[in-house]
Amino acid sequence: LKALARSPGIPALLGAMQCASCIEGLPAWKEVVADLSALRGERPATAAAPSAGGSGGRAGASSLLPADTPPVVGLCDLFSVVSLPAASAAGAPRLAVYAVLSQVATTVAGSACSQVTLRVSVLNGTSASSVEASEDVVVEVPGYDVQASAPFRQLLVSSGGRGVLLLSGRCCAAAALPVPPSSGSPSAGAGAAAATARAVPLEPPREGVHFVKAAWHPLSDAHVGLLLSDGSFELLNLSHRAAVAEPEVHLQVTFGGDLEAGETVADFAFCGAPTSGGSGVGVGPAAGPVEAAWLAISVLFVSTRGRICFFSPVLPSLAVFPTPVLDALARACSGAPGCEAPGAFGLAERDWLRATLLCAGNRREADLAGGVPGTFTVVRHNLHLHGHSNVYAKRWVPAEQVLVEDRSDAGAGTGDLASPRSPRHQRSSYTSVHLVVHSPVAVLARATSTGLVEVLVASASLGPRFKRPSARPAPGLSCSVFEEIDLVTSPGKSPCVRLSGLPSPEGPSGAPVLLARTRTLLAAIVLPWCGVMASGGAAPIDSLQAASVATLAELRAADGPGEIVGWQTLRPSASSAAAGLFLRVRDKATVGEPAATLQAVDLEAVLSAATKSAGSGAKACSSSGVGVVPPLSSSGTKAFGAGDDSGPAADREEYLRHLTAPVLLPKPLFGHGVERDPTAVAEAVAAVQGGQLADLSARQVILKHLVSQLPARADARRSELAELRKSGEQLRDSTREGEKAVTRIGERQEELEAQHRRIVSALTARLELRGLDGVGAGDVPRLWSQLHDLRQAFELLRAAATPHRMPEAAHFHPEELATLERLQRTWTDTTASRLRAQAEEVEALVDAATRRAAAAAAVAAS
């Protein structure tokens, strides 16, 4: 948990800079070994000798993951600082520091394995004398080879200090660490054996997909959110099912479906976590407990082309909430008088609350060591894929809500954003998104890889919504760019910018602060106009103060190649000042100089100096809200904009961008209630002549140029438009005539085909008729004559067979007469049979000829 309600009687906590100094002096930083080229994905990791626990070689080892490494999309985080609860109710809180010392590839039982050595150091939060305890933990990742694939570039520790995530593009290893050592544990430097933790490797579900980002859910130490390059977001319960294919909540991020070619999801961010006081961390000082509860279960996404969407609610099955937040949510849901408004949600959202957060059977008091009883409540529910999956799939799947923004090709839903930019940032990819404040208006920030930070204002608050096929489409949200800040980062390999929140230097009512981090730069961006709106002040846009930028740290080229591989913010209590820690790794360290160095930054001093510089009228930012980050001084930190009164650059494109950008003017020239002595007036006039008047004169030159050129260009465009319209009308008329001609040709072709069929039929009938005429003229008479001859021959034979004179037959023997009679009868029957067959053939021919003649006559008649 980010904050605990402390019991009275606890010793006074150390200041943030005192804690930072203690952490800065740890000996672990001298032992950090990191290959920057391999972390950026430029080349495979350098071969390293296996540890003593390995098999001593890698021959024949087979890795479960492919050796091709996806492009690195994020920055490196090789250390983490976590606040641990006190050992007893009256004990002092502790700080645990986790650092990645080395990553080696080895083999275990013939299979590939990676061993990541972590140094865990525990500090007492009330004593600056020494470190309580320190030990090494070796995390074994089976099936993954850091040398063949890629080393782990991020170390993510849960808020309780027991869960660890190691992230690379091809693997996300989750491990449960031993209990952090206490004052009675032996020191790592005393020769004690390192503890071993076996990790569970989480792999992408298919080839061609890699991990983009991983983060612990702010309400649970057992749930982690994973974003993959195919647009899928998986919320895993590591204590139940540690597998990417079996998430507890699955979201498919599509940004409404209107994506350009090659556009993918770039980043996600949980909107915040509620504290015991009821307000949200990073959700604005004016946010109430109800608003903080909804934001704690909301997730923001951004694409590489700047599209933004969010899902709400995304609630883990086991979550820890401050009890006052849940009580306020219950009162708001029941409509009790005098309580905070429940927000823009209806009956479905109320039913979901009653089935999850407000169900008495799902809640129990959290048992936290060193905490006040009743401060936190554990909520366990079943509305997810591992519980009541059917009910969840039908009613309670969160819907994707897209923030619509004007683009250059709004009709097609694609194209560049309509906000003005310099040519250096055109078509640059977005890499990060962050929710700045949510009350009284939702303000978001996004960053590009080239160092442009855009601050956007949403048209409405972020609220819950569920997928309902039969429901009417809800009104969409829109956003627009209110301010742009150019960090002017130097070009480098694998550029990336990450945004996060920083504590305000002015307490709960101060302006929100953004941290913009690159591989070589740490910059704090203060947004005073957000603080004015949050405090309830009313002022025109022209009088709002623009953003100011303060450089926290910057790696210069004179210091040699290197990279910032970690950043942590320290704030021992809500009322104390804050400090920062960043870890720098040199690419090529000189002899006798450590490769890694941890440095502390006094955030309170830097941000206060930046705020004073902006309030006194020094160059806090340009007129369009664009700041320029100066190089880091030798002291390690430098407030932005001290003593530089140069006007805008002499680039016409930059001037045009300034003219079209939202104008945020600084405070009044002489302030309010300040005595106007002659010296102050002279200095103010000189500042105006050197800054504002010079800027106005440059604008005047550009405006004159535009006034002289725009009418002629407008007339030319009008004439071209008229010609195009005329040509379009002609093309439409020609198209219609062509369609008519095609229709007529088709009809004529059908008529010709019908005529052709009729002609073929007539010709066939005519030919058959002629053939029948030939048969009737030649064959039929010949057949009739043959039939007549056969009949005559039959009569003659029959007459010849009959004896006419009886005396002639008297001398024949009776047997001879019988034989003669049998022979005559046989010859007569044979001849008659042959004659009958011939007669039948003739009759068949005659019948066929008759039928053909009738058919021919019918065809000829038709």
Secondary structure, DSSP 8 states (H G I E B T S, - for coil): -----B-TT------HHHHHHHHHT-GGGGG----HHHHTTSS--------TTS-S--TT-B-SS-S------S--B-EEEEEE--SSTTS--EEEEEEEEEEEEEEETTEEEEEEEEEEEEEETT--S-EEEEEEEEEEEET--TTTT----EEEE-TTSSEEEEE-SS-EEEEE------TTS--GGGT---EEEE-EEE--SSTT--EEEEEE-TT-SSEEEEEETTSEEEEEETTT---TTS-SEEEE--GGG---TT--EEEEEE--EE-TTSSEETS-TT--HHHHHHHHT-EEEEETT--EEEE-----SEEEEEHHHHHHHHHHHHT-TTS----S--HHHHHHHHHTTT-GGGEEE---TTB-TTSEEEEE---STTSSHHHHHHH--B-EEEEE--EEETTTTEEEESS---GGGTT--EEEEEEEE-SSS-EEEEEETTSEEEEEEESS-----B--TTS-----EEEEEEEEEE------SS---EEEEE--TT-TTS--EEEEE-SSEEEEEE-HHHHHHHTT----GGGS---EEEEEEE--GGG-SEEEEEEEEE-SSTTS--EEEEEEEESS--TTS-SEEEEEEEHHHHHHHHHHHHHTTS-SS-TTS--------TTS-B-TTTT------S-HHHHHHHHHS-----S-SS-SS----HHHHHHHHHHHHHTHHHHHHHHHHHHHHHHHHHHHHHHHHHHHHHHHHHHHHHHHHHHHHHHHHHHHHHHHHHHHHHHHHHHHHHHHHHHHHHHHHHIIIIIHHHHHHHHHHHHHHHHHHHHHHS---TGGGTTS-HHHHHHHHHHHHHHHHHHHHHHHHHHHHHHHHHHHHHHHHHHHHHHHH-
